[in-house]
Amino acid sequence: MQAGDRHLNFHETRDNLGPRPSLNAGDQLHDVDSAADYLRCGRRLIYRLVAERRVKFTYAGRSLRFWQTDLDAYLEARAVDPIHPPLPR
């Protein structure tokens, strides 16, 4: 097998995986600092959520990155419904 063959096989394999998921045009990619700002918490909590696999993340090189839709999903999963309906004002 030649080096060019390996490259071709890689792309053939990638094509066999199916279409790549489409990203929303408005979806933003956050680093640890901006994710902490977005969730209004500290960097330490972000690293703990990653270590406990409680928030979805990806890597850009060796740096952690978070899609805003994944941060929103984390917040939505943590939301607690009220026991009683809100009082009329």
C-alpha positions as CSV (number, residue, x, y, z in Angstrom):
1,M,0.0,0.0,0.0
2,Q,1.4,3.4,-0.9
3,A,1.0,6.6,1.0
4,G,-1.4,8.0,-1.6
5,D,-3.6,4.9,-1.2
6,R,-3.9,5.4,2.6
7,H,-5.0,9.0,1.9
8,L,-7.6,7.8,-0.6
9,N,-8.9,5.1,1.8
10,F,-9.3,7.6,4.6
11,H,-11.6,9.8,2.4
12,E,-13.5,6.8,1.2
13,T,-14.1,5.8,4.8
14,R,-15.2,9.3,5.7
15,D,-17.7,9.2,2.9
16,N,-19.1,5.9,4.2
17,L,-19.9,7.5,7.6
18,G,-22.7,9.5,6.0
19,P,-23.3,13.2,5.9
20,R,-21.8,15.4,8.5
21,P,-24.2,17.0,10.9
22,S,-25.2,20.5,9.9
23,L,-24.5,23.2,12.3
24,N,-26.9,26.1,12.9
25,A,-25.6,29.3,11.4
26,G,-26.1,31.1,14.7
27,D,-24.3,28.4,16.8
28,Q,-21.3,29.9,18.5
29,L,-18.2,28.0,19.6
30,H,-17.0,29.0,23.2
31,D,-13.7,28.4,24.9
32,V,-13.5,27.7,28.7
33,D,-13.6,31.4,29.6
34,S,-16.5,32.4,27.4
35,A,-18.4,29.2,28.4
36,A,-18.0,30.2,32.0
37,D,-19.2,33.7,31.3
38,Y,-22.2,32.3,29.3
39,L,-23.2,30.0,32.2
40,R,-22.3,32.6,34.7
41,C,-20.0,30.3,36.7
42,G,-16.3,29.9,37.2
43,R,-13.7,28.1,35.1
44,R,-13.4,25.5,37.8
45,L,-17.0,24.4,37.4
46,I,-16.5,24.1,33.6
47,Y,-13.5,21.8,34.1
48,R,-15.5,19.8,36.6
49,L,-18.5,19.4,34.2
50,V,-16.0,18.2,31.5
51,A,-14.4,15.7,33.9
52,E,-17.8,14.4,35.0
53,R,-19.0,14.4,31.3
54,R,-22.0,16.4,32.3
55,V,-21.6,18.9,29.4
56,K,-20.9,18.0,25.8
57,F,-17.5,19.4,24.6
58,T,-15.0,19.1,21.7
59,Y,-11.4,19.9,21.2
60,A,-9.8,22.4,18.9
61,G,-6.2,21.1,19.0
62,R,-5.6,20.7,22.7
63,S,-8.1,23.4,23.8
64,L,-11.6,22.6,25.0
65,R,-14.5,24.1,23.0
66,F,-18.2,24.1,23.6
67,W,-21.0,24.7,21.1
68,Q,-23.6,27.2,22.5
69,T,-26.4,24.8,21.7
70,D,-24.7,22.2,23.9
71,L,-24.4,24.7,26.8
72,D,-28.1,25.6,26.3
73,A,-29.0,21.9,26.4
74,Y,-27.0,21.6,29.7
75,L,-29.0,24.5,31.2
76,E,-32.3,23.1,29.9
77,A,-31.5,19.7,31.4
78,R,-30.9,21.4,34.8
79,A,-34.1,23.4,34.7
80,V,-36.6,22.6,37.5
81,D,-40.3,23.0,36.9
82,P,-42.3,24.9,39.6
83,I,-44.5,22.8,41.9
84,H,-47.3,25.3,41.7
85,P,-48.4,27.5,38.9
86,P,-47.2,31.1,39.2
87,L,-49.5,33.4,41.1
88,P,-51.4,36.0,39.1
89,R,-50.1,39.5,39.4
